[in-house]
Amino acid sequence: MENNTVAQKLEALVKLQAIDSELDSIKKLRGDLPDEVQDLEDEVEGYKTRLARFINDLEELDQKIKDHKTSIKESEKLIQKYEAQQMNVRNNREYDAISKEVELQQLEIQIMEKKIREAHEAIDRKKEEIEATEQLVSERSADLDSKKKELDEILNESKEEEEKLMNERAKACKKIEDKLLKYYEKLRKNLSNGLAVVSVKRGAAEGCNIVIPPQKIAEIREKKKIVIDEHSGRILADVDMESLEDETKKRTTRRKKKETK
């Protein structure tokens, strides 16, 4: 950064504020479109994540059905084995014991068949959810494409101008010391209208309309130091002499009227 005078620093700040105000106007033309596009992108991504989870659930349900069918086949083999053993029992006690094992395997088959039915019902519900979610993805993706197209058109229209302003902004920033630039950037973020560097018009700070004392107005005009508005924190860079003269004339006229009464 060059070793600039206070007047040159103020001039650079005024230019920077003018550039940023123009950039703000360009961004204002976009309105809420950037946020709407971002929200739609997040929404579509959320639906896609949900779809992936549903598909994973389907795969798990399919695997469970396969496992249950395998268990049924194993139980059926055991039943055949037990029934064959029953043909060679030596007493009722052995027959009853084998019969209980057969009953247990038959109960296991019933349980597995019930679980298979439940899994199929869950698959049907999951498929309905997948279909509904795919419909949402399709609808919201169409909305997203439309919003993106609209935003791209606006961006393309202002691209050249915005790039030019950004280059000018970079040059203006080089003429301002880091500490002062950081103060300016922080101040802009905290102000709703983004006006961190203002002039005094009609005796008041532009952007907040707070009256500035005459002594401070004189300091601003001298441009020998950076003057900060103690109420808003804004940098007071200049004085609108025309409006100041008008205001002085009005005060003089009011005073003369009082003296004549």
N, C-alpha and C positions, 0 to 999 in steps of 0.2 A: 504494500500500500504506500502511496506517495505521502510525503509530509505536507498535507494540505492545511490551509488555514480553516478557521471555524466557518467562515463564509462559504468556502469551497465544500466543506463537509455538509453544510446545510443544503447547499445547491444539489449535492449528490443525493442527499436524503429526500429532498423534494422530488427529484427526478425518479428515484427508486419508488417513492410512494405513488407517483403518477403511473409508472409502469405497472406496479402491482394492482392499482385500481383498474387499469385496462384489462389486466389478466383476470381480475375478479369479475369484470363485466362479461368476459368471454365464458368463464366458468358458470356464471349465472344463467347464460343462454342454455346451457346444458340442463339446468334445473336439477331435478332429482333423478335424471336418467342414469348417471353412473351408479348411484346407490340402488336403483331399481334393478339394473343389470346384475350387480353384485348379489343382491338378495335372490334373484331368480337363479343365478348360477349355484348359489349355496343350496337353494331349495331342490333343484334338479339333482345336484350331487347327493343330497340327503335321500331322495327317492331311489337313486341308483344304488346307494349303500344298502337301503332297505331291501331292494330287489336281490342283491347279492346274498343278503342274509336269508331271505326266503328260499332262494335256490339251494343254499347250503342246508337249510332245514329239510327240503324235499329229499336231498341226497341222503341225509341222516335217516329220514323216515323210510326210504327205500331199503337202506341197509338193515334197519330194524326188522322190516318185513322178511327180508332174506334170512336174517338170523332166526326169527321166529319159525319160519318154514323148515329151517335146518333142525331146530329143536323138535319140531313135530315129527320129522322123519326119524330122528334118533329115538323118540318115544315110541313110535310105531315099530321100530326094530326090536326095542326092548320088550314090547307087548308080545310080538311074535315069539321072542325067545322064552318069555315067561309062560306063554300058552303051551309051548312045546315041552317045557319042564313039567307042566301040570299033568301031562300024559304019563309021566313016569314017577309020580309021587308015591310014597309008601304009606302015608297016613293023612288024615284030615288036617292035622296041624301044619304040615308042609303045604298042603293044598290051599289052606286059608292064607298062609303067609304069602304065597305066590299071588293069590287073588288080590291081596292088598297092594302088592307092587303093581299089578295090572291096573287097579283102580287109580293109583297115584299117577301113573303114566297117562291114563285116560283124562284125569283131571288136568294134568300138565298140558295135554293137547287142547283141551277146552280153553284153558287160560291163554295159550299161545294164539288160538283162533280168535279169541276176543280182542287180544292186543293187535292182531293183524287187521281186524275190522276197524278198530279205533285209529290205527295208523292210516288206513285208506280214507277214513272220514277226515282225518287231519290233513291228508294230502289234498283232498277236494277243497277244504277250506283255504289251504295255503295257495292253491291254484287260483282261487277266486281273488285272494289278496294280491297275488302276482298280477293278475289281469287288471285289477283296479289300479294298482301302482304303475303298471306299464302305460295305462291310459293317462294317468297324471303326468308321467314323464313326457309323453307325447304332447300333451296340451301345454305344459309349462315350457317345454323345449321350443315349441312354436312361438310362445310369448317371448321367450328369451331371444330367439332369432330376430323377431320383429323389433324388439327394443335395441338389440345390438346394431341392427341395420340403421335405425333412427339415430343412435348415438354416433355411429361411424360417419354418417352423412354430416352431422354437426361438427364432428372433429375434423373431417376433411376440409370443410369450409373455413375453419379457423386455424388450421394447422400451420400454414405459412406465416400468418400474422403472429401466432403464438410463439413460433420458433424465433421470429425476429425480436419479439419483446423479451424472450428469455435470454437472447444474446445481449441485448441492451441492458438487461437486469444484471447480468454477470459483470459487465463493464462498470456499472454504477456501484456495485458491491465492492469492487476493488478500491474505490476511492473513499471507503468508509472503514474506520478502524474496527477490529473484531468485536471489541466490547460494546461499542455503540450499535453495531450491526445486530449483535445478539439481543440487545435491549429492544431494538426496533422489531425484530422477528417475534420475540416473546409478546411484545405489546400488541402487535397485529393479531396474534392468535387469541388474545383475551378480549379484543374489541369486536363487537358484532358487525360494525360497518367496515372494519379493517383499516380505518384512518388513524395511523400512528403519527404521521407528520402533517400538521395542519397550519393554516394561516389564521391570523386574528382578523376577523371581519366584524365591523361595527362594534368594536370594543370587546368582542367575545371570541373564545376559541371555537374554531370551526369543528363541527362534529359533536360538540357537547353543549355549545352555547353558554358556557360559563364565562362571566365577565372577568376580564383581565385588568388588574390595576394599571394605571398610567405609567408608573415607574417601570413595571415589568415590560410594558409595551415598548418603552424607550430602549430597554436592554435588548429586546428582540430585534428592533430596527438597527441597532448598532452591530449586531452579528459578531460580537466578540467572545461570546460563550454560548453553549447549548442551553437553551431555556426550556424547562419542563413544566407543564401545567400540573400544579400540585394536586388538583382534584382528579383528573383523568389519567395523568401520567403521559399524556401526548407531548410530542416534541413540537414546540412552537417555533416554526422556521421563518415566518415572514409576517408582515403587517400589510393588510389591504389599505393603502393610503387613501384611496378614493372614498371608501366607506367610512374610514376614520374621520376624514374631513367633513363628510356629510353629518356624521354623528356629532362632531364638534360644533358645527353650525347650528344643529338642532338644539344643543344644550345652551349655546349662546343666546339663541332666540327665546328659549324658555326663560332664561335668566333675566333678559331684558324686559320681558312681559311682566315678570314678577316685580321688577324695579319700578315699572311705570304704574303699578296698581297702588 
